[in-house]
Amino acid sequence: MMRTQGLRDFIAKAPEPQNGGRPRPDILSPQLSLTSEGQGSSHHQDDGEDLAPAQKWDIKQLIREMKQMFDADMNLARTEIQAVSQRVQASEEDIIDIRQELKTVGDTIRQLQSSDSAFQLRLDTMEDQNWQMNIKIWGILDSAGPAELSHYLRRLTATLLPHTQAKKLEFDGHVRINKAKQALPEAPQDLIVRCHSILDKRRFLTAVRNKTPLDFESSRLTFFQDITRTTLQ
């Protein structure tokens, strides 16, 4: 219905024939029919008169103009559809690129996580190995400073071991650790001593095995094998 009304409006705006012909008929009127043999003749059912040549020309011109408008609209629609198709294709390609980039990022993250896990395992192993070199000594007075502790440990090893073994035994370092919460206020801090090798640790612990607690220079010392952090957990 809307198409018919639009066509009527278009026909109504067409110019009247300029050569004195009859007024332009309504080609959409049910009283007007065109022959199917392509002869271009039209007649009114009420009076049977043929259309004038000028009217036929007007109708043909109108049809040509309508066809041109239709073709122009179709070409415009094809152009717009092609542009939309190109944009859709470009969007699909962008989505594929984004998915590939996300996959690459995901692979990189997994590789970093794997590397981090391997590094953490190696670090834990090294820390545990370091802990395995430790000896805990309880009872050394807190008044002994770091420099004095080095001489103190040397005198201690000279007392515990024969001269030849004591001379070979090495310590890489020592550090005080905080007291346990349940420790008495007057209790000294534990001392963690790191041996240079596991063999040095075995020599030292073997020497104090049957001498714990040990009275040495006004202190009663107790020795412990410092267990690894993994074991503590």
N, C-alpha and C positions, 0 to 999 in steps of 0.2 A: 504494500500500500504506500509506504514511504517512497519507494523508488518511482512509482507511478506519479505521485504528487510532485516529486522533484523533476521528473521529465515534463510534466505539464507546465511547471514554472519555467523550465528552460525554453519550451516551445513558445510560451506566452511572450517571452522577451525577444523572440526572433523578429526581424523587421517584416513589415507587410510588403507584398510584391509591389514593385515600382512601375510595372508595365501595364497597369490597368486591369490586371486579372482579377478573378474572384477572390474574396477574402480567404486566407489560409484556413483549411479545415483542421479540425481536431483529429490528429492521426491516432489518438488513443480512444476515440469515441467508438462504441460498439457499432454505430451506424456506418463506419468507414472500414472497408476491407481492401486489401491489395491482392491482386491475382498472384497465384503461385507459379505461373508460367514465366515470370520474369519480364512481362511485357510492360510493367510499370503503370498499368491503367488502374484507376480507382473510381468508385461510383457510390453515390448515396443510395441506400436501399429504398428511400422514400420516393425519389424522383428519377433514379437511374442515370443521371447525367454524369459524363466523364469529367475528370479534373482538367483544368486548363494547363497547358504546357508550363506556364509560369509557376503554378502551384506544384506541379511535379518537380520542377527544378528546385523550388524552395524545400520540398521534403527531402530530396536527395542531398541538397547542401546541408540541411539540418542533420541528416544521418551521418554524413561525412564528418561534420563538426563533433557530433557525439562520439563517433568512433575515435577521432583524434584525441578527444578528452579522455576517453576510456584507455586508449593506448598510453597516453602520457601518465595517467594514474597507475597503470600496470607497471610501466617502466620505473616510476618513482618507488612503487612498492617493491619491485625486484631489487632496486639499488639499496633500499633500506634493509631488506631481508639479507642481502649479501653483506652489508656492513655489520649487521647484528651477528651473522654467522662468523665473520672474521673476528669480532670481539669475543664471541663465545670460544672460538678456537684458541685465541690468544690467552684467554682466561684459563682454559684447560691446560695449555702448555705451562702457564705460570704455576698452576696447582701441581703439575707433575714435577716442576723444578723445586718447588717448596717441599714437596714430599721427599725428593731426593736429598735436599739439603738437611731436612730433619733426620732422615736416616743416617746421613753422614755424621751429623751432630750426635745422634744417639750412639753410633758406633764409637765415636771419639770418647764420649762419656764413659761407655763401658770399658774401653781400653784404659782410660785414666783410673777408673775404679779398680780394675784388675791390677794396674801398676801400683796404685796406692795400697792395695791389700798386700801385694808382694813386698813392697817397701816396709809396711808396718810389721809384717811377719819377720822380715830380716832385722828390723830395729828391735823387735821384742826378743829375737834370738840373741842379738848382741848384748842387750841389756841383761838377759838371763845369764849369758856367759860371764858378763862382768860381775853379776851378783854371786855367781859360783866361786869367784875369787875372793869373796869377802869373808872376814872373820869379825864377829862381834865380841867386844870385850866390855865387861861391866865391872865397875868398881874403881876406875881411875878417877882421881879427884878432879873436880872441875877447875881447880886453880891452875892446873897445868895448861899452858898455852900451846898453840900450834907448833912453835919452834921447839919448845921443851918436850913435846910429845914425841917428836922424831928421835931425840936422844933417849927418851924413856923407853921407846920400843926397841931401840938398838940394845940398850942395857938388858931389857927383858929377854930378848932372843939369845944374848950372850950367856944369860943365866940358865936358860932352858936347854940350849943345844951345845954340843961340843964346839970348840972354837972354829974348826974347819967348816962345819955345817952352818954355824951362825954367821960366818963371814959371807957365805954364798947366798943366804936367804935375803930376799929383797922385798920391800914394800913400795908399792906405787903411790900410795897416799892414804890419808885417814881423815875422818870427819866425825864430828859430834852429831848425834841425832837427838830429837826431842824426847823428853821423858814420856813414858806411858802415863795415861790418865790416872791409873790406880797406884802409881809409884809414890813413895813418901817424899815430902818436900826436901828432906836432906839427902835423898838418894842422888848419886851423880848421874850425869848423862852417859848413855851408852856410847862407845867409840866403835865406829866401823873402820876396819883396817883392810885395805885392798892389797892382796899379795900379787907379786909380779907374775906368778905362774901357779897352775894347779898343784905342781910339785912342791912349791914353797908352802902352799896352804897345807898340804898333807904332812909335810915335815913339822910345821908348827903345831898342828892339832895332835899329831902323834906325840910330840914332846909334852903337851899339857894334858893328855888324856887321863893320866892317873894323878894329876896335880891340881885338880879343880875341886874346891877353890884354892887359889894360890896366894899366899902372903908374900907381897913384894913391895919393898920401900913404903911401909906404913899403909899399904892398901891391900884389901882382900879382893882378888881378881877372880872373875868367873868368865869362862870362854864358851862361846857358842858358834856353831857353824851357821852362817847366815844363809838361809834358804832363798831360792829364787822367787821373783815376783809372781811368776805363774803358779808356783806352789802355794804362795800366800793367798792367791785368789781362789 
